[in-house]
Amino acid sequence: MLTVKDVEYQGEYTIACVFNDGVKKIIDLTPLLRYPAFEELKDLKKFVQFGLDDTIFWSNGADIAPEYLYEHGVVVA
């Protein structure tokens, strides 16, 4: 089962995630902001207030499947 073990804010709507397989990827979450669950996260002050519990989540109930993050991320060397 894929999980996120660490997450760091990178600027704008981009995060870096380390997954339980040791791979680190950079993910731009801008495309998700068009969906109702993520709309209020257009406010960067709210966007940066994420938590980590096997994946990233926000206080408004929005979260993202680790598989989505892995698939849409770019590997960091």
Beta strands, then each sheet from edge to edge (+ up, - down):
strand 1: 4-11
strand 2: 14-19
strand 3: 24-28
strand 4: 50-52
strand 5: 56-58
strand 6: 74-75
sheet 1: 1+ 2- 3+ 6-
sheet 2: 4+ 5-
end
